[in-house]
Amino acid sequence: MADIQKRINTLLEATQNWLSGDNLYLKDAIDQTVREGYFSFEDVNFAIEAINKSISRSAIEAWVDRAGLGDESNASQKNVLCLHAGNLPLVGFQDAFATLLSGARYTGKISRKDPYLLPTFLNEVKKTDMWSDMDVQWTHRLDDFEGMPHDAVVFAGSESSVPGVKEAIEKLSLNHENTRLLIRTAHFSMAYLDRKDEQTMSDLTEAIFRYGGMGCRSVAIVVSPFSLDEIRGELADQVKTYWLENPQHEYPSPKIKQQFAYNEAVERPQLWLEYFLLQEGGFEFDQDFVCYWVQGDQSKVAEFAEQFDKQLQSVYVTDSEKAIDGMEQQVELLQNAQQPSLSWKPDGVDTLTWLQD
């Protein structure tokens, strides 16, 4: 296990240096990200803290063991292209980390929507003594890699963007006949709320409102034995407190007020929060800043999981004893909704396992 231990040591060293309080490059990247309006300071800080909490030697070694990764990894010396999303700050960190941990050569296309943060981590990797054994290169322009075929491509985005991405990969000769593609297209997550104590309501608020609800791990459907009217007061109080500490960064279009007016007209229960709308039923998913509430039990969660299928990322529950039929691999605790483990499985796929299989 000598090689894998060296990679673990190198990545731990790079991560510790990156997250160090005196890392001026990261501080400058945060400042520039906030100043240019990409994300709020609160959301960037939250993302960095979540990564910091998730990384430890024991967590990395456990991930390596589960993935069956050894010194003779099939990914070693393979060329892996990561097309990083930019809808959340540092959303591409896990893909970059997994690629480097696998022993593959990392090539990254950094999103123009999050241009500064991830490169500060990659720079720390390049500063380590072993970086020459962990090839690292990145760009903000995909055509900079034209004519460089890759053995695997990892991509996250909407279903509508997949054909364009595949076309660009072909046009720029970034693949060969045996190139493998890992494409993630899950859009949102769902929560089953069967209690309404203060901590659970705080966890639900974080799960819905962090990052403006823009992430695939963000809750867009809540199924609960409680009606929205029953829980209106507690939820409204939690959201007001949350927004005092985490001001809304982006705002909905005027169309959301039209939806509010329509709900009023058809007497649909709803909770209007100025920047966000919660409503009972009426699934449309045609705009952001809307969360749907459904009164029901665990069987209703399983029904929706089957209905929304690959659009659904995760199902959150309030305790580990809850089981959702057919969703065993995608059930997680509500309190971890926006703070996943380093080894979490986007779209149910372990990235490290996929890279080395």
C-alpha angles and dihedrals in degrees: 000000000000097000096046091047090053090052091048091050092047094049092047090051092048093047093048091050091046094052094041114126091235096053099122092182092062092044090052091048091052092048093048092046092053096039093053092048102245095128139347120266090241093056094045091049091048092052092050093047090049090054091046091054093047098053123083136128091254092051092050094045091048090051091049091051094049091049091049090234117168139159089282095057115166088226095061112122092358118133113242123187117203116197100198124211119225104201091108132029111271092354089149096056096100094052092050093046094047092049092052092043091052091058094245125136108259122222115176134193103202116213117245086221091064104022105154113040107062094046089062089062093045090051090056089053090053091052094060121099091246100047092110087065090051104053110212127183134152144170142180091230120067093203089065085079096049112148094018107117118207132206093219138016124202116197138169124192146101122312089245091060096053098084091050092049093049090048092051091049090053095043094051093043092238093146142047132209093279099043112135121218126209106191121179119195105161109139110192146353135237134222132208107210112192099158136038108204116143096261093049091049089050090051091049092050091052091047093052104035107033110110088008089286091291100128129091087237091054116108114248097162127045119191114192142158084232122079119233089250091056093055100033097105097048093046095047091051092050093049093050090052091046094051092050088062097032110034115206109265101193129030132217124252120256087260090081090065088054088055090050091051091048091051089051091051094052092040093241113165110248144157115223112201099177093245098035139036129213116189138172111250124320096122112203108136089198096129142027127251094047126115122187123221122202127182108224148098136261092289088060089053090053090048092053091044089058092043097051095034111161094016087068120085106179142351115222124208132183097239137018093247093070115101128192115201112243094008101078093128095047103046115112137164116274091229089063097049096112096024106059123177118261089253099048115142115240109211087359094295123121102225095206093049091048093051095054100035 
